[in-house]
């Protein structure tokens, strides 16, 4: 009689210094506030890396949310003329 196979514990955890999902997500959030094109790039990188390693892409979703809110806010400010007033007063 053969012994039962060992239990499957899933893929091994990544080393603490190699968590690219968190890195890309945090960079996406930071750059969403100051340089939106880089925020989009880093959020996409975080999403793709999370899919590759099987981790939840929560921080990338947060970055996408901030980017969407900033886009809506800019559209509203531009439509009401407030954005033009802000730019001309500085």
C-alpha positions in Angstrom: 0.0 0.0 0.0 1.4 3.4 -0.9 1.1 6.4 1.4 -1.3 9.2 0.4 0.2 12.2 -1.5 1.2 15.2 0.5 -1.4 18.0 0.7 -1.2 20.8 -1.8 -0.4 24.1 -0.1 -0.4 26.2 -3.2 2.5 28.1 -4.7 5.3 29.2 -2.5 5.1 32.7 -1.1 7.2 35.4 -2.7 10.1 36.7 -0.7 9.2 40.0 1.2 11.5 42.1 -1.0 10.1 40.8 -4.3 6.4 41.9 -4.0 6.0 43.7 -7.3 2.2 43.7 -7.1 2.4 46.0 -4.0 5.2 48.1 -5.5 3.3 48.8 -8.8 0.1 49.4 -6.9 1.6 52.0 -4.6 3.4 53.7 -7.4 0.2 53.8 -9.4 -1.6 55.5 -6.4 1.3 58.0 -5.9 1.5 59.0 -9.5 -2.2 59.2 -9.9 -2.0 62.4 -7.9 0.9 64.1 -9.6 1.4 62.5 -13.1 -1.6 60.6 -14.3 0.0 58.9 -17.3 2.6 57.2 -15.1 -0.3 56.3 -12.7 -2.1 54.5 -15.4 1.1 52.6 -16.5 1.9 51.5 -12.9 -1.7 50.5 -12.2 -1.7 48.4 -15.3 1.6 46.8 -14.4 0.2 46.0 -10.9 -2.9 44.4 -12.4 -0.9 42.3 -14.9 1.6 41.2 -12.2 -1.2 40.3 -9.8 -2.8 38.1 -12.5 0.5 36.4 -13.1 1.2 35.5 -9.5 -2.4 35.0 -8.4 -2.6 37.9 -5.9 -5.5 40.3 -5.5 -4.9 43.6 -7.4 -6.5 45.8 -4.7 -3.9 48.6 -4.9 -4.2 48.8 -8.7 -8.0 49.1 -8.4 -7.5 51.9 -5.9 -5.1 53.7 -8.3 -7.7 53.3 -11.1 -10.4 54.7 -8.9 -8.3 57.8 -8.0 -7.5 58.3 -11.7 -11.2 58.1 -12.6 -12.2 60.6 -9.9 -9.5 62.9 -11.0 -10.7 62.7 -14.6 -14.3 63.4 -13.6 -13.2 66.3 -11.4 -11.1 67.8 -14.3 -14.1 67.5 -16.7 -16.4 69.1 -14.2 -14.0 72.0 -13.5 -13.3 72.5 -17.2 -17.0 72.5 -18.0 -17.9 75.1 -15.3 -14.9 77.3 -16.2 -13.4 76.9 -12.8 -10.3 75.2 -14.1 -9.6 78.2 -16.4 -9.9 80.6 -13.4 -7.6 78.4 -11.3 -4.9 78.4 -14.1 -5.2 82.1 -14.9 -5.0 83.2 -11.2 -1.7 81.5 -10.6 
